[in-house]
Amino acid sequence: MTATIGTAETGTTPLAREHFPAARRWAYLNHAGISPLPQPSVDAMVRRATEVSLDGEFTYAAHSAEIERVRSAAARLMGVPSTDVAFVKNTTTGLGMIANGLEWAPGDRVIVPDLEFPSTLYPWLALADRGVLVDRVRPEGPGGRLTVEAFVDRIQDGPPPKLVVTSWVQFGRGWRVDLAELGRACREAGTLLCADVIQGLGVLPAELARWGVDFAMADGHKWLLGPEGCGVLYVRGSRLDLLRPLEPGWNSVAHREDWDNLELVFDDTARRLEGGMPNVTGIAALGSSIDLLHEAGIPAIWSHVDRLCDLACAGLTSIGATVLSDRSVEGRSGIVAVHLDGPPIPLLAKQLQAEGIAVSARAGGLRISPHGYNNDEDIERLVDTVATLIRT
Ligand SMILES: Cc1ncc(COP(=O)(O)O)c(C=O)c1O
């Protein structure tokens, strides 16, 4: 596969458009929802399924090596050592492993933004019976924007919290939290930092270890372009022993596959959290998707997506839309939300779907989330169709 670097002049895209069958059917601008699976990842999945259909267990050694290769590729995307990465079912599972793996005492505080995705909030609310207090940080302004100062105010407003939890990128309006600054503030306060990175990983450059993030998780099916239900969890090596492995199993121990050794000696990497058999077929597809991202390069993908978001904002504003998202350099992401007068936004999203344009309605806004294979025509099609629909 040859990766091409997108420019406005050549009309090429960083991710080769021909890898995405969905691009032949849709102007697909909904990667904050569920990404269409690229063809090479479909092929990787079918290959793995075919191999196991023919040779069962005798495929495992090769696939086990592939799992470790994908772990390294995912780690590189996150900017962390591969020994700090575990495969998990989804983002919610990763969050639950932190919430239920840490030891809590009555009165421990957790700080979480308001207007979070439910899965990023519920695990901490569910600790109420252990006396854990959840303090919310209110985003600013109508569009929403969450500054590190707002977190710091909350951190300082009481005893030092045990944990700050936040989405890197908020799911509805797309504001981005500065994890490097927040990591610094958490270190100064002696507080752990957990970042739900599902709305950023795969489109934004990440250096989670350097930024001081302690825990992070993302499922495959959004910006990672992978299958559903196959995600990754980062646990900073020095924090691993803070977590009780919730599902200890054969794959958790240092001597795994030595079936006669029943000593419980946990592996000294994040793999101890995996417990049993990983989703090998899913990991094969996720690995192929991550390879595509690496081949294109995250910086190239991000600058392309950022430009498409700008294009969408300019086009939609020109037909009367209000941009709800924070488009400042520090706050922007691959998600933009707009409001328009005309049909109610959920109806507008459905009408667009009927016209072959995939976007979503979230919290009163039309949410647009392009990826590295979308092109200017996809955005023009969106703007032209919205213009027609709001006139009728
Ligand atoms: C910020 C955020 N966290 C978590 C999730 C849910 O992830 P999963 O289904 O992988 O648990 C979503 C899905 O939209 C999300 O936007």
The ligand as an ORCA input file, in Angstrom:
! r2SCAN-3c Opt
* xyz 0 1
  C     -15.917      9.624     25.269
  C     -16.469      8.243     25.101
  N     -16.165      7.289     25.989
  C     -16.629      6.035     25.875
  C     -17.451      5.690     24.827
  C     -17.990      4.283     24.770
  O     -17.001      3.420     24.431
  P     -17.171      1.846     24.496
  O     -18.433      1.495     23.816
  O     -15.943      1.377     23.798
  O     -17.175      1.444     25.933
  C     -17.780      6.637     23.859
  C     -18.669      6.282     22.722
  O     -19.250      7.090     22.045
  C     -17.278      7.946     24.002
  O     -17.580      8.907     23.106
*
